Amino acid sequence: MDGDGDPESVGQPEEVSPEEACAEEACAEGDRPGEEEEEEQEELEEAAYLAELPEALLLRVLAQLPAAELVQACRLVCLRWKELVDGAPLWLLKCQQEGLVPEGCGEEEERDHWQRFYFLSKRRRNLLRNPCGEEDLEGWCDVEHGGDGWRVEEIPGDSGVEFPQDDSVRKYFASSFEWCRKAQVVDLQAEGYWEELLDTTQPAIVAKDWYSGRSDAGCLYELSVKLLSEHEDVLAEFNTGQVPVSPDSEEGGWTEISHTFTDYGPGVRFVRFEHGGQDAVYWKGWFGARVTNSSVWVEP
């Protein structure tokens, strides 16, 4: 049988001598420096082109990049780029482009550190989970069920009123004839706020809550907010004490309570938010204070 029909010869590669193999490797290696030199030359030309751009135009180019790339990569390119990334104009431009400030806002107006303002604004959100009871008691800890315990009800509920301002708030937590309490602990570092920011800048930390009584029974409400250290030492605290809510109160309906922590010193790592209520007539059921739309914010 000829070579085409020999099973042993089909698909067998030709043998290459060690000398030929070495020559091929040398040729391949000889091609790489040329390719690398071309790439390096292209990068140098691109860098030279960007270096010649007027500052205003270069700022607009940089402002199109993600913030993380600017801080982690672009500021390492050269001294000029570092100064641009660390400067206020770039971050003011990004704030304007992303609608965080009005277009006409100037660098000297209101903010002295636009980079910090940008990052805080992008992180701004309610740090409490399930503030309106949409997921029953999910996310809340140290739950104290006095009397008949907490119950989630639909707004307005019996002898109640509609929630003002925000149509998305549809539920509330109702307390009973003995104290009902619940809490959340916010880990600020886990939420993206780094040590240097918390210790040096000390951005404002705002806690808010809404409470209401019923038109047929008086009740009591209480809010406690604590700023805690890494070891859960109390560094700052706000407490309303027990607030009586009369059924014939002139305010009626829902009341917002708010407190802003500023200049609280270094070391804050956690925020503990705790609120509670009970009725003032000791009736079985859920005639105590109602709470909803609780929030903790770190403001830019």
Secondary structure, DSSP 8 states (H G I E B T S, - for coil): --GGG-TTTTT------HHHHHHHHHHHHHHHHHHHHHHHHHHHHHHHHHHTS-HHHHHHHHTTS-HHHHHHTGGGT-HHHHHHHHSHHHHHHHHHHTTSS-TT--TTSS-S-HHHHHHHHHH-S--SSSTTSTTTTTT-EEEE--TT--EEEESS-TT----SS-TT--EEEE--SS-EEEEEEEETTTTT--HHIIIII---EEEEEEEE-BTTB-EEEEEEEEEE-TT--EEEEEE---EEE-TT-SS-SEEEEEEEE-S--TT--EEEEEEEEEESS--SSS-S-EEEEEEEEE--
